[in-house]
Amino acid sequence: MGIKGKNDRMVVMACEECKERNYTTTKNKKNIKERLELNKYCPKCKKTTVHKETK
């Protein structure tokens, strides 16, 4: 997956419960200053959990 624009950056999402890094996505850092928090399915936990952006 490529980066869409010059302000978009790839970010890694990690599960809050098991800390497993499961997903990557893009984020426009010009519009969104804070870290992303999304509800995603974690295959290790086998349930939907909150995934937060990591460094």
PDB file of N, CA, C, O and CB in Angstrom:
ATOM      1  N   MET A   1       0.846  -1.166   0.000  1.00  0.00           N
ATOM      2  CA  MET A   1       0.000   0.000   0.000  1.00  0.00           C
ATOM      3  C   MET A   1       0.892   1.230   0.000  1.00  0.00           C
ATOM      4  O   MET A   1       1.743   1.372   0.878  1.00  0.00           O
ATOM      5  CB  MET A   1      -0.963  -0.003   1.213  1.00  0.00           C
ATOM      6  N   GLY A   2       0.716   2.115  -0.962  1.00  0.00           N
ATOM      7  CA  GLY A   2       1.544   3.312  -1.059  1.00  0.00           C
ATOM      8  C   GLY A   2       0.969   4.472  -0.280  1.00  0.00           C
ATOM      9  O   GLY A   2      -0.180   4.446   0.160  1.00  0.00           O
ATOM     10  N   ILE A   3       1.785   5.480  -0.123  1.00  0.00           N
ATOM     11  CA  ILE A   3       1.352   6.687   0.579  1.00  0.00           C
ATOM     12  C   ILE A   3       0.613   7.565  -0.417  1.00  0.00           C
ATOM     13  O   ILE A   3       1.085   7.768  -1.536  1.00  0.00           O
ATOM     14  CB  ILE A   3       2.566   7.451   1.217  1.00  0.00           C
ATOM     15  N   LYS A   4      -0.536   8.084  -0.024  1.00  0.00           N
ATOM     16  CA  LYS A   4      -1.431   8.788  -0.930  1.00  0.00           C
ATOM     17  C   LYS A   4      -0.933  10.188  -1.288  1.00  0.00           C
ATOM     18  O   LYS A   4      -0.913  10.548  -2.466  1.00  0.00           O
ATOM     19  CB  LYS A   4      -2.800   8.881  -0.316  1.00  0.00           C
ATOM     20  N   GLY A   5      -0.535  10.977  -0.301  1.00  0.00           N
ATOM     21  CA  GLY A   5      -0.115  12.348  -0.548  1.00  0.00           C
ATOM     22  C   GLY A   5       1.113  12.690   0.253  1.00  0.00           C
ATOM     23  O   GLY A   5       1.629  11.865   1.007  1.00  0.00           O
ATOM     24  N   LYS A   6       1.587  13.930   0.084  1.00  0.00           N
ATOM     25  CA  LYS A   6       2.822  14.289   0.784  1.00  0.00           C
ATOM     26  C   LYS A   6       2.611  14.483   2.280  1.00  0.00           C
ATOM     27  O   LYS A   6       3.579  14.435   3.040  1.00  0.00           O
ATOM     28  CB  LYS A   6       3.404  15.550   0.189  1.00  0.00           C
ATOM     29  N   ASN A   7       1.358  14.705   2.733  1.00  0.00           N
ATOM     30  CA  ASN A   7       1.070  14.858   4.160  1.00  0.00           C
ATOM     31  C   ASN A   7       0.669  13.549   4.824  1.00  0.00           C
ATOM     32  O   ASN A   7       0.606  13.471   6.050  1.00  0.00           O
ATOM     33  CB  ASN A   7      -0.024  15.876   4.356  1.00  0.00           C
ATOM     34  N   ASP A   8       0.397  12.518   4.022  1.00  0.00           N
ATOM     35  CA  ASP A   8      -0.008  11.219   4.571  1.00  0.00           C
ATOM     36  C   ASP A   8       1.217  10.425   4.992  1.00  0.00           C
ATOM     37  O   ASP A   8       2.219  10.383   4.279  1.00  0.00           O
ATOM     38  CB  ASP A   8      -0.834  10.420   3.541  1.00  0.00           C
ATOM     39  N   ARG A   9       1.126   9.805   6.141  1.00  0.00           N
ATOM     40  CA  ARG A   9       2.216   8.987   6.670  1.00  0.00           C
ATOM     41  C   ARG A   9       1.671   7.628   7.101  1.00  0.00           C
ATOM     42  O   ARG A   9       0.547   7.522   7.590  1.00  0.00           O
ATOM     43  CB  ARG A   9       2.916   9.698   7.860  1.00  0.00           C
ATOM     44  N   MET A  10       2.497   6.577   6.908  1.00  0.00           N
ATOM     45  CA  MET A  10       2.126   5.246   7.359  1.00  0.00           C
ATOM     46  C   MET A  10       2.251   5.173   8.871  1.00  0.00           C
ATOM     47  O   MET A  10       3.238   5.647   9.434  1.00  0.00           O
ATOM     48  CB  MET A  10       3.000   4.169   6.684  1.00  0.00           C
ATOM     49  N   VAL A  11       1.259   4.581   9.535  1.00  0.00           N
ATOM     50  CA  VAL A  11       1.296   4.392  10.975  1.00  0.00           C
ATOM     51  C   VAL A  11       1.000   2.927  11.275  1.00  0.00           C
ATOM     52  O   VAL A  11       0.283   2.266  10.524  1.00  0.00           O
ATOM     53  CB  VAL A  11       0.280   5.331  11.694  1.00  0.00           C
ATOM     54  N   VAL A  12       1.555   2.425  12.371  1.00  0.00           N
ATOM     55  CA  VAL A  12       1.361   1.040  12.790  1.00  0.00           C
ATOM     56  C   VAL A  12       0.394   1.039  13.956  1.00  0.00           C
ATOM     57  O   VAL A  12       0.520   1.840  14.882  1.00  0.00           O
ATOM     58  CB  VAL A  12       2.715   0.359  13.177  1.00  0.00           C
ATOM     59  N   MET A  13      -0.588   0.122  13.906  1.00  0.00           N
ATOM     60  CA  MET A  13      -1.585   0.012  14.959  1.00  0.00           C
ATOM     61  C   MET A  13      -1.274  -1.219  15.817  1.00  0.00           C
ATOM     62  O   MET A  13      -1.010  -2.300  15.290  1.00  0.00           O
ATOM     63  CB  MET A  13      -3.019  -0.075  14.357  1.00  0.00           C
ATOM     64  N   ALA A  14      -1.309  -1.043  17.156  1.00  0.00           N
ATOM     65  CA  ALA A  14      -1.027  -2.139  18.082  1.00  0.00           C
ATOM     66  C   ALA A  14      -2.224  -2.357  18.994  1.00  0.00           C
ATOM     67  O   ALA A  14      -2.892  -1.408  19.404  1.00  0.00           O
ATOM     68  CB  ALA A  14       0.246  -1.848  18.916  1.00  0.00           C
ATOM     69  N   CYS A  15      -2.484  -3.620  19.305  1.00  0.00           N
ATOM     70  CA  CYS A  15      -3.579  -3.998  20.197  1.00  0.00           C
ATOM     71  C   CYS A  15      -3.268  -3.515  21.610  1.00  0.00           C
ATOM     72  O   CYS A  15      -2.134  -3.637  22.072  1.00  0.00           O
ATOM     73  CB  CYS A  15      -3.808  -5.538  20.179  1.00  0.00           C
ATOM     74  N   GLU A  16      -4.258  -2.972  22.291  1.00  0.00           N
ATOM     75  CA  GLU A  16      -4.072  -2.476  23.655  1.00  0.00           C
ATOM     76  C   GLU A  16      -3.953  -3.593  24.675  1.00  0.00           C
ATOM     77  O   GLU A  16      -3.310  -3.414  25.709  1.00  0.00           O
ATOM     78  CB  GLU A  16      -5.214  -1.574  24.033  1.00  0.00           C
ATOM     79  N   GLU A  17      -4.559  -4.741  24.407  1.00  0.00           N
ATOM     80  CA  GLU A  17      -4.546  -5.832  25.382  1.00  0.00           C
ATOM     81  C   GLU A  17      -3.279  -6.677  25.295  1.00  0.00           C
ATOM     82  O   GLU A  17      -2.646  -6.944  26.316  1.00  0.00           O
ATOM     83  CB  GLU A  17      -5.759  -6.714  25.184  1.00  0.00           C
ATOM     84  N   CYS A  18      -2.902  -7.099  24.093  1.00  0.00           N
ATOM     85  CA  CYS A  18      -1.743  -7.989  23.961  1.00  0.00           C
ATOM     86  C   CYS A  18      -0.514  -7.291  23.382  1.00  0.00           C
ATOM     87  O   CYS A  18       0.558  -7.893  23.320  1.00  0.00           O
ATOM     88  CB  CYS A  18      -2.104  -9.167  23.091  1.00  0.00           C
ATOM     89  N   LYS A  19      -0.647  -6.037  22.957  1.00  0.00           N
ATOM     90  CA  LYS A  19       0.444  -5.218  22.401  1.00  0.00           C
ATOM     91  C   LYS A  19       0.985  -5.748  21.069  1.00  0.00           C
ATOM     92  O   LYS A  19       2.076  -5.365  20.648  1.00  0.00           O
ATOM     93  CB  LYS A  19       1.579  -5.138  23.401  1.00  0.00           C
ATOM     94  N   GLU A  20       0.239  -6.614  20.417  1.00  0.00           N
ATOM     95  CA  GLU A  20       0.621  -7.154  19.119  1.00  0.00           C
ATOM     96  C   GLU A  20       0.400  -6.089  18.047  1.00  0.00           C
ATOM     97  O   GLU A  20      -0.647  -5.441  18.026  1.00  0.00           O
ATOM     98  CB  GLU A  20      -0.185  -8.443  18.794  1.00  0.00           C
ATOM     99  N   ARG A  21       1.376  -5.904  17.160  1.00  0.00           N
ATOM    100  CA  ARG A  21       1.252  -4.936  16.062  1.00  0.00           C
ATOM    101  C   ARG A  21       0.614  -5.649  14.880  1.00  0.00           C
ATOM    102  O   ARG A  21       1.262  -6.457  14.214  1.00  0.00           O
ATOM    103  CB  ARG A  21       2.649  -4.322  15.666  1.00  0.00           C
ATOM    104  N   ASN A  22      -0.660  -5.350  14.618  1.00  0.00           N
ATOM    105  CA  ASN A  22      -1.442  -6.094  13.638  1.00  0.00           C
ATOM    106  C   ASN A  22      -1.705  -5.349  12.342  1.00  0.00           C
ATOM    107  O   ASN A  22      -1.746  -5.979  11.285  1.00  0.00           O
ATOM    108  CB  ASN A  22      -2.731  -6.478  14.234  1.00  0.00           C
ATOM    109  N   TYR A  23      -1.883  -4.045  12.379  1.00  0.00           N
ATOM    110  CA  TYR A  23      -2.364  -3.302  11.224  1.00  0.00           C
ATOM    111  C   TYR A  23      -1.465  -2.121  10.903  1.00  0.00           C
ATOM    112  O   TYR A  23      -0.801  -1.573  11.783  1.00  0.00           O
ATOM    113  CB  TYR A  23      -3.779  -2.824  11.463  1.00  0.00           C
ATOM    114  N   THR A  24      -1.451  -1.732   9.624  1.00  0.00           N
ATOM    115  CA  THR A  24      -0.841  -0.481   9.191  1.00  0.00           C
ATOM    116  C   THR A  24      -1.911   0.300   8.445  1.00  0.00           C
ATOM    117  O   THR A  24      -2.778  -0.284   7.796  1.00  0.00           O
ATOM    118  CB  THR A  24       0.430  -0.727   8.291  1.00  0.00           C
ATOM    119  N   THR A  25      -1.846   1.608   8.540  1.00  0.00           N
ATOM    120  CA  THR A  25      -2.792   2.470   7.859  1.00  0.00           C
ATOM    121  C   THR A  25      -2.110   3.800   7.578  1.00  0.00           C
ATOM    122  O   THR A  25      -0.977   4.018   8.009  1.00  0.00           O
ATOM    123  CB  THR A  25      -4.086   2.666   8.701  1.00  0.00           C
ATOM    124  N   THR A  26      -2.781   4.687   6.864  1.00  0.00           N
ATOM    125  CA  THR A  26      -2.228   6.013   6.603  1.00  0.00           C
ATOM    126  C   THR A  26      -2.992   7.041   7.415  1.00  0.00           C
ATOM    127  O   THR A  26      -4.158   6.857   7.763  1.00  0.00           O
ATOM    128  CB  THR A  26      -2.285   6.355   5.095  1.00  0.00           C
ATOM    129  N   LYS A  27      -2.293   8.134   7.705  1.00  0.00           N
ATOM    130  CA  LYS A  27      -2.892   9.210   8.489  1.00  0.00           C
ATOM    131  C   LYS A  27      -2.359  10.520   7.946  1.00  0.00           C
ATOM    132  O   LYS A  27      -1.162  10.647   7.687  1.00  0.00           O
ATOM    133  CB  LYS A  27      -2.581   9.060  10.018  1.00  0.00           C
ATOM    134  N   ASN A  28      -3.234  11.492   7.771  1.00  0.00           N
ATOM    135  CA  ASN A  28      -2.826  12.823   7.359  1.00  0.00           C
ATOM    136  C   ASN A  28      -2.413  13.592   8.610  1.00  0.00           C
ATOM    137  O   ASN A  28      -3.268  14.015   9.389  1.00  0.00           O
ATOM    138  CB  ASN A  28      -3.971  13.560   6.586  1.00  0.00           C
ATOM    139  N   LYS A  29      -1.106  13.775   8.806  1.00  0.00           N
ATOM    140  CA  LYS A  29      -0.600  14.413  10.019  1.00  0.00           C
ATOM    141  C   LYS A  29      -0.918  15.899  10.082  1.00  0.00           C
ATOM    142  O   LYS A  29      -0.863  16.496  11.157  1.00  0.00           O
ATOM    143  CB  LYS A  29       0.885  14.216  10.117  1.00  0.00           C
ATOM    144  N   LYS A  30      -1.247  16.499   8.955  1.00  0.00           N
ATOM    145  CA  LYS A  30      -1.615  17.919   8.949  1.00  0.00           C
ATOM    146  C   LYS A  30      -2.992  18.134   9.571  1.00  0.00           C
ATOM    147  O   LYS A  30      -3.218  19.139  10.245  1.00  0.00           O
ATOM    148  CB  LYS A  30      -1.595  18.472   7.517  1.00  0.00           C
ATOM    149  N   ASN A  31      -3.918  17.190   9.346  1.00  0.00           N
ATOM    150  CA  ASN A  31      -5.290  17.317   9.841  1.00  0.00           C
ATOM    151  C   ASN A  31      -5.491  16.647  11.195  1.00  0.00           C
ATOM    152  O   ASN A  31      -6.272  17.131  12.014  1.00  0.00           O
ATOM    153  CB  ASN A  31      -6.254  16.727   8.840  1.00  0.00           C
ATOM    154  N   ILE A  32      -4.796  15.540  11.439  1.00  0.00           N
ATOM    155  CA  ILE A  32      -4.987  14.749  12.657  1.00  0.00           C
ATOM    156  C   ILE A  32      -3.699  14.808  13.469  1.00  0.00           C
ATOM    157  O   ILE A  32      -2.712  14.170  13.105  1.00  0.00           O
ATOM    158  CB  ILE A  32      -5.375  13.265  12.322  1.00  0.00           C
ATOM    159  N   LYS A  33      -3.695  15.559  14.559  1.00  0.00           N
ATOM    160  CA  LYS A  33      -2.493  15.735  15.377  1.00  0.00           C
ATOM    161  C   LYS A  33      -2.330  14.621  16.410  1.00  0.00           C
ATOM    162  O   LYS A  33      -1.210  14.181  16.671  1.00  0.00           O
ATOM    163  CB  LYS A  33      -2.535  17.084  16.080  1.00  0.00           C
ATOM    164  N   GLU A  34      -3.445  14.158  17.003  1.00  0.00           N
ATOM    165  CA  GLU A  34      -3.364  13.142  18.061  1.00  0.00           C
ATOM    166  C   GLU A  34      -3.232  11.749  17.452  1.00  0.00           C
ATOM    167  O   GLU A  34      -3.383  11.565  16.244  1.00  0.00           O
ATOM    168  CB  GLU A  34      -4.608  13.209  18.980  1.00  0.00           C
ATOM    169  N   ARG A  35      -2.951  10.782  18.307  1.00  0.00           N
ATOM    170  CA  ARG A  35      -2.787   9.398  17.863  1.00  0.00           C
ATOM    171  C   ARG A  35      -4.137   8.764  17.564  1.00  0.00           C
ATOM    172  O   ARG A  35      -5.137   9.053  18.220  1.00  0.00           O
ATOM    173  CB  ARG A  35      -2.041   8.576  18.921  1.00  0.00           C
ATOM    174  N   LEU A  36      -4.144   7.896  16.560  1.00  0.00           N
ATOM    175  CA  LEU A  36      -5.370   7.205  16.169  1.00  0.00           C
ATOM    176  C   LEU A  36      -5.727   6.115  17.165  1.00  0.00           C
ATOM    177  O   LEU A  36      -4.851   5.473  17.745  1.00  0.00           O
ATOM    178  CB  LEU A  36      -5.225   6.607  14.773  1.00  0.00           C
ATOM    179  N   GLU A  37      -7.031   5.916  17.357  1.00  0.00           N
ATOM    180  CA  GLU A  37      -7.565   4.805  18.145  1.00  0.00           C
ATOM    181  C   GLU A  37      -8.724   4.216  17.360  1.00  0.00           C
ATOM    182  O   GLU A  37      -9.731   4.886  17.133  1.00  0.00           O
ATOM    183  CB  GLU A  37      -8.020   5.268  19.584  1.00  0.00           C
ATOM    184  N   LEU A  38      -8.581   2.958  16.945  1.00  0.00           N
ATOM    185  CA  LEU A  38      -9.619   2.300  16.159  1.00  0.00           C
ATOM    186  C   LEU A  38      -9.965   0.954  16.773  1.00  0.00           C
ATOM    187  O   LEU A  38      -9.112   0.297  17.371  1.00  0.00           O
ATOM    188  CB  LEU A  38      -9.169   2.124  14.699  1.00  0.00           C
ATOM    189  N   ASN A  39     -11.218   0.545  16.625  1.00  0.00           N
ATOM    190  CA  ASN A  39     -11.631  -0.796  17.033  1.00  0.00           C
ATOM    191  C   ASN A  39     -11.372  -1.739  15.871  1.00  0.00           C
ATOM    192  O   ASN A  39     -11.969  -1.600  14.804  1.00  0.00           O
ATOM    193  CB  ASN A  39     -13.138  -0.830  17.464  1.00  0.00           C
ATOM    194  N   LYS A  40     -10.473  -2.706  16.083  1.00  0.00           N
ATOM    195  CA  LYS A  40     -10.092  -3.655  15.058  1.00  0.00           C
ATOM    196  C   LYS A  40     -10.092  -5.064  15.648  1.00  0.00           C
ATOM    197  O   LYS A  40     -10.051  -5.239  16.866  1.00  0.00           O
ATOM    198  CB  LYS A  40      -8.707  -3.302  14.468  1.00  0.00           C
ATOM    199  N   TYR A  41     -10.137  -6.057  14.772  1.00  0.00           N
ATOM    200  CA  TYR A  41     -10.076  -7.444  15.212  1.00  0.00           C
ATOM    201  C   TYR A  41      -8.614  -7.837  15.437  1.00  0.00           C
ATOM    202  O   TYR A  41      -7.762  -7.602  14.579  1.00  0.00           O
ATOM    203  CB  TYR A  41     -10.750  -8.387  14.172  1.00  0.00           C
ATOM    204  N   CYS A  42      -8.333  -8.431  16.587  1.00  0.00           N
ATOM    205  CA  CYS A  42      -6.997  -8.923  16.914  1.00  0.00           C
ATOM    206  C   CYS A  42      -7.000 -10.441  16.790  1.00  0.00           C
ATOM    207  O   CYS A  42      -7.719 -11.111  17.531  1.00  0.00           O
ATOM    208  CB  CYS A  42      -6.561  -8.477  18.349  1.00  0.00           C
ATOM    209  N   PRO A  43      -6.205 -11.006  15.859  1.00  0.00           N
ATOM    210  CA  PRO A  43      -6.190 -12.462  15.703  1.00  0.00           C
ATOM    211  C   PRO A  43      -5.580 -13.193  16.896  1.00  0.00           C
ATOM    212  O   PRO A  43      -5.926 -14.347  17.150  1.00  0.00           O
ATOM    213  CB  PRO A  43      -5.433 -12.828  14.459  1.00  0.00           C
ATOM    214  N   LYS A  44      -4.687 -12.547  17.624  1.00  0.00           N
ATOM    215  CA  LYS A  44      -4.079 -13.201  18.787  1.00  0.00           C
ATOM    216  C   LYS A  44      -5.073 -13.288  19.944  1.00  0.00           C
ATOM    217  O   LYS A  44      -5.161 -14.323  20.604  1.00  0.00           O
ATOM    218  CB  LYS A  44      -2.815 -12.443  19.231  1.00  0.00           C
ATOM    219  N   CYS A  45      -5.831 -12.202  20.198  1.00  0.00           N
ATOM    220  CA  CYS A  45      -6.851 -12.187  21.257  1.00  0.00           C
ATOM    221  C   CYS A  45      -8.149 -12.856  20.818  1.00  0.00           C
ATOM    222  O   CYS A  45      -8.959 -13.259  21.652  1.00  0.00           O
ATOM    223  CB  CYS A  45      -7.138 -10.754  21.685  1.00  0.00           C
ATOM    224  N   LYS A  46      -8.342 -12.973  19.504  1.00  0.00           N
ATOM    225  CA  LYS A  46      -9.547 -13.535  18.900  1.00  0.00           C
ATOM    226  C   LYS A  46     -10.813 -12.760  19.266  1.00  0.00           C
ATOM    227  O   LYS A  46     -11.873 -13.342  19.496  1.00  0.00           O
ATOM    228  CB  LYS A  46      -9.701 -14.975  19.317  1.00  0.00           C
ATOM    229  N   LYS A  47     -10.676 -11.421  19.314  1.00  0.00           N
ATOM    230  CA  LYS A  47     -11.842 -10.559  19.548  1.00  0.00           C
ATOM    231  C   LYS A  47     -11.518  -9.153  19.070  1.00  0.00           C
ATOM    232  O   LYS A  47     -10.370  -8.836  18.759  1.00  0.00           O
ATOM    233  CB  LYS A  47     -12.249 -10.550  21.057  1.00  0.00           C
ATOM    234  N   THR A  48     -12.537  -8.324  19.018  1.00  0.00           N
ATOM    235  CA  THR A  48     -12.370  -6.938  18.618  1.00  0.00           C
ATOM    236  C   THR A  48     -11.896  -6.124  19.809  1.00  0.00           C
ATOM    237  O   THR A  48     -12.528  -6.134  20.866  1.00  0.00           O
ATOM    238  CB  THR A  48     -13.682  -6.364  18.049  1.00  0.00           C
ATOM    239  N   THR A  49     -10.776  -5.413  19.638  1.00  0.00           N
ATOM    240  CA  THR A  49     -10.197  -4.609  20.705  1.00  0.00           C
ATOM    241  C   THR A  49      -9.804  -3.244  20.159  1.00  0.00           C
ATOM    242  O   THR A  49      -9.820  -3.019  18.949  1.00  0.00           O
ATOM    243  CB  THR A  49      -8.975  -5.319  21.330  1.00  0.00           C
ATOM    244  N   VAL A  50      -9.455  -2.342  21.058  1.00  0.00           N
ATOM    245  CA  VAL A  50      -8.963  -1.015  20.669  1.00  0.00           C
ATOM    246  C   VAL A  50      -7.524  -1.158  20.210  1.00  0.00           C
ATOM    247  O   VAL A  50      -6.701  -1.761  20.897  1.00  0.00           O
ATOM    248  CB  VAL A  50      -9.073   0.011  21.850  1.00  0.00           C
ATOM    249  N   HIS A  51      -7.227  -0.602  19.049  1.00  0.00           N
ATOM    250  CA  HIS A  51      -5.860  -0.561  18.529  1.00  0.00           C
ATOM    251  C   HIS A  51      -5.432   0.892  18.488  1.00  0.00           C
ATOM    252  O   HIS A  51      -6.148   1.745  17.964  1.00  0.00           O
ATOM    253  CB  HIS A  51      -5.754  -1.227  17.109  1.00  0.00           C
ATOM    254  N   LYS A  52      -4.241   1.176  19.051  1.00  0.00           N
ATOM    255  CA  LYS A  52      -3.716   2.532  19.072  1.00  0.00           C
ATOM    256  C   LYS A  52      -2.486   2.637  18.194  1.00  0.00           C
ATOM    257  O   LYS A  52      -1.763   1.666  17.973  1.00  0.00           O
ATOM    258  CB  LYS A  52      -3.387   2.961  20.498  1.00  0.00           C
ATOM    259  N   GLU A  53      -2.273   3.841  17.701  1.00  0.00           N
ATOM    260  CA  GLU A  53      -1.090   4.128  16.884  1.00  0.00           C
ATOM    261  C   GLU A  53       0.163   4.036  17.748  1.00  0.00           C
ATOM    262  O   GLU A  53       0.189   4.542  18.870  1.00  0.00           O
ATOM    263  CB  GLU A  53      -1.195   5.532  16.226  1.00  0.00           C
ATOM    264  N   THR A  54       1.201   3.388  17.221  1.00  0.00           N
ATOM    265  CA  THR A  54       2.475   3.275  17.926  1.00  0.00           C
ATOM    266  C   THR A  54       3.516   4.167  17.268  1.00  0.00           C
ATOM    267  O   THR A  54       3.260   4.756  16.218  1.00  0.00           O
ATOM    268  CB  THR A  54       2.959   1.811  17.952  1.00  0.00           C
ATOM    269  N   LYS A  55       4.669   4.264  17.873  1.00  0.00           N
ATOM    270  CA  LYS A  55       5.748   5.066  17.296  1.00  0.00           C
ATOM    271  C   LYS A  55       6.371   4.365  16.117  1.00  0.00           C
ATOM    272  O   LYS A  55       7.299   4.893  15.505  1.00  0.00           O
ATOM    273  CB  LYS A  55       6.811   5.368  18.338  1.00  0.00           C
TER     274      LYS A  55
END
